[in-house]
Amino acid sequence: MLRKVSTVLSLLIFISVAVHAQQYSGKLKIEKLVDTTVNSIGQKIAYPQFKDPKVTMCKITFPPGETTGWHKHLIPVFSYVLQGTLTVDIEGKGSAEYKEGSSFVESYDTYHRGTNKGNTDVVLFVVYLGGDGQPLAIKK
């Protein structure tokens, strides 16, 4: 019975990946990095309405020991760790670690700080969905 369930699950996963890959041509390898309706602290994802929307993409490098300082975002922010391990302290919620190859949706309107506690650079790829002159981050 367990083998039958495993076979069915494997088949469903294969079909799902094949259907998704058919949306593009060629031999692209598609890896879903985030598929969620909530951010890193469980807040429901919401997109602000802007008259003049703007997308900003950044590559951010943290040398060993460097931190962002306490800040918050009033816009959706999506991060992918290209290198190293980032520790994020979230005011009133503890901390989380994000290792190389992981991605996360940052908290909204909640102060937090990212710190490189390792011995090598941490490099992030970050996408901000803003507009109407909204700053990317607000310092505490």
C-alpha positions in Angstrom: 0.0 0.0 0.0 2.8 2.4 0.9 4.5 1.7 -2.4 1.3 2.4 -4.3 0.9 5.8 -2.5 4.5 6.7 -3.1 4.1 5.8 -6.8 0.9 8.0 -7.1 2.6 10.9 -5.4 5.7 10.6 -7.6 3.4 10.6 -10.7 1.5 13.7 -9.5 4.7 15.6 -8.9 6.1 14.6 -12.3 2.9 15.7 -14.0 2.8 19.0 -12.1 6.4 19.8 -13.1 5.8 18.7 -16.7 2.7 20.9 -17.0 4.6 23.9 -15.5 7.6 23.4 -17.8 5.4 23.2 -20.9 4.7 26.9 -20.4 8.1 27.6 -21.8 10.1 26.3 -24.8 13.5 24.6 -24.8 15.3 22.8 -22.0 14.7 25.4 -19.2 15.0 24.1 -15.7 12.4 25.8 -13.5 12.7 25.7 -9.7 10.0 27.2 -7.6 11.7 29.2 -4.9 8.6 30.6 -3.0 5.0 29.6 -3.2 3.1 31.1 -0.3 0.3 33.4 0.7 2.1 34.6 3.9 5.5 36.2 4.6 8.3 35.0 6.9 6.4 35.9 10.1 3.0 34.6 8.9 1.4 37.9 7.7 -0.9 37.7 4.7 0.8 39.0 1.6 -0.9 42.1 0.3 0.1 44.3 -2.7 -0.3 48.0 -2.2 -2.1 50.1 -4.8 0.2 52.7 -6.3 -0.6 55.3 -9.0 3.0 54.9 -10.2 4.2 51.4 -9.3 7.9 50.6 -9.3 10.0 47.4 -9.1 13.6 47.7 -7.6 16.0 44.7 -7.7 19.2 44.8 -5.7 22.2 42.6 -5.0 23.2 43.3 -1.4 26.6 42.1 0.0 27.1 41.8 3.8 30.8 41.5 4.8 31.4 39.4 7.9 29.8 41.1 11.0 27.8 43.6 8.9 24.2 44.3 9.7 21.3 46.3 8.0 20.4 47.9 11.3 16.8 47.9 12.5 14.4 48.8 9.7 10.9 47.9 8.3 9.3 47.8 4.9 5.9 49.1 4.0 6.0 47.4 0.6 6.4 43.7 -0.4 10.1 42.5 -0.3 11.3 39.2 -1.6 14.9 37.9 -0.9 17.1 35.1 -2.2 20.4 34.1 -0.5 23.0 33.7 -3.2 25.9 33.1 -0.8 26.4 32.6 2.9 23.9 32.5 5.8 21.9 35.5 6.9 20.5 35.8 10.4 17.3 38.0 10.6 16.2 39.2 14.1 12.5 40.2 14.1 11.3 42.6 16.8 9.2 40.6 19.3 9.3 37.4 17.2 12.8 36.0 17.7 15.2 35.3 14.8 15.5 33.1 11.7 18.5 31.9 9.6 18.4 31.8 5.8 21.2 29.7 4.2 22.6 29.9 0.7 19.9 28.9 -1.9 17.0 29.8 0.3 14.4 32.4 -0.3 11.9 34.3 1.8 9.2 36.9 1.8 10.2 39.7 4.3 8.0 40.9 7.1 5.7 43.9 6.5 5.6 46.9 8.9 7.7 45.0 11.5 11.1 46.1 12.5 13.9 43.6 11.8 17.6 43.5 11.0 19.7 41.2 8.9 23.2 40.2 10.1 26.1 38.3 8.7 27.4 36.2 11.7 29.7 34.2 9.5 33.3 34.5 8.2 32.5 35.1 4.5 30.3 37.5 2.7 26.5 37.0 2.6 25.1 38.0 -0.8 21.3 38.6 -1.3 19.2 39.2 -4.4 16.3 41.3 -3.3 13.1 42.5 -5.1 11.1 45.4 -3.8 7.6 46.1 -5.1 7.0 49.8 -4.4 6.0 53.0 -6.0 4.7 56.6 -5.5 8.0 57.6 -3.8 7.6 55.0 -1.1 11.1 54.3 0.5 12.5 50.8 0.2 13.1 50.7 4.0 12.3 52.8 7.0 15.1 53.0 9.7 14.1 52.7 13.3 
